[in-house]
Amino acid sequence: MNLSERLNEDMKQAMRDKAKFKLSTIRMVRSTIKNLEIDLKRDLDDTEVLDILSREIKQRKDALQEFEKAGRDDLTSNLKAEIEIISEYLPTQLSEEEIKVLVKQTIQETGASSKADMGKLMSALMPKVKGRADGKVVNQTVQQFLQ
């Protein structure tokens, strides 16, 4: 079962369970996916759906930070719940140690040695961590190794 089918099945199950919040969150994500499918005039594959899910989580995390700064606790709880629901569809996230190991391996593969090589290193590294790590964390880890 691919990711789009899993979202459909979980949406149906949320309807049966009368889980309104989960249902509305899945519907929001599905509408984003559906809009892109209409624009592209084709079905999306799992990697494209993962990109959308990652983007949705990133948007919610950014909004969460802003709401916390503003002291809007009423809105932060909803965003945290949405992030939790969407995260169920992402692959397990890499730990910092796993990211460091991947960065070291990619540095050896690409021969990167300075910050000037960062673009080459990031372009080789990001496909390896796609959907499993936040790009900001990967970028910070790469900067630690390229002094």
N, C-alpha and C positions, 0 to 999 in steps of 0.2 A: 504494500500500500504506500503510495507516494504521499508527500506532505499535504498536497491540496486535498486528496481524498481523506486523509486523517482529519484535517480541519473540518471538512464537511460532516464526517461521522461524529466528531466531537460536538459540532454545532447541533446536530440532531439529538444527541444524547443530552445536551444542556437544555434543549427544549423539553424533552421528556422529563428531565429532573426538575424542571422549572427553576433552573439556576440562571436568573435574569442577568446578573452581572457578567458571568462567564459567557453567556450567550451574546451579550452586546459587545464584549471585547472580541470574541471570535468573528462576529459579523463585521466589526470595523476592519479587522485584518483582512478578511475575505473580500471586502469591498475594495480595498487598496489593491489586492491581487487581481481582482476581476477588472478593475479600471485599467491596469497595465496590460492585461490580456486583450482587452478591447483595443487599446492603443496599438499594440503590436500585431493584432489580428492572428494570434496563435496562443496555445496553452503554454504556461510557464513550466520549466523543469524545476526539480528540487533545489538546485543551486540558486536559481533566480528567486524562488520563494524564500529561501534562507536569507538572501540579501534583503528582501522586503521585511522579514521578521526582525533581522538585526537592526535595520533602519528604524523600525517602529519602536524597538526597545531603546535605541539611542535617543530618539525624540522624547520618549517618556522620561528617561533618566535626566536629560537636559532640563525638561520642564520641572521635574522633581526638585532639582537643585534650586531653581528659581523660586518655586513655591516654598521651599524650606527657608530660603533667605527672607522671603516676605512674611514668614510665619503663618502660612495658610495650611494648618494641619488638617483641615477638613478635606482639602484637595490631595494632600500627599498620600493619605491612606488609600484612596482610589487608584492613584498612579502606581503605588507599590503593588497593589493587587493585580492591576493590568500587566505590569512587568512580570510578575510571578506566573500569570496565565500564559503569556506569550513565550516565556522562557522554557516552558514545557516542550515546545516544538523545536527548540534549538538543540544541537548536539551538546554533550557535556563540555563545559568550558575548561580550557587549559589552566593549570596552576602557573604561578610565576616561575617556578622551577622548570616546568615543561617548556615554557616560553623561552627561558634562558638557554635551555639545551638546543632548541630549534634555532635560536639566533646564532649560537656558536657554530652549529653545523652549517648554517647558511653563509656565515662569514668565511668559513673554510672553503665552501663550494665556490663562492663568488670572488674570493681573494680581497674582500673589502678591508681597508685598513684605516681610513680616515672618514671624517664627516662628509668629504666630497663624494665618497662612494655610497652615501646613505640611500640615494634614489635607487641605485642598482640593487642594493641589499634589500630594501623594502619591497621592490617589485618582485624579487625572487621569494621573499618570505611570506608576503600576504596570502598567496594562494594556498600555502601550507596551513595557515591558521584561520582561513575563511570560515566565519560562523562560529569558531571555537574560541576566539579571543577578541577583545576590543582593540581596535586599531591604535587608540591612544596609549594603551598599556604596552603594546608591541613597540610603538615609536619610542616611548620612554626607555624601554629595555635596550633597544638598539643604540640609543644615545649613550647609555651607560658603557657599552662595549666599544663604541667609536669615539674616542677622546681626541 
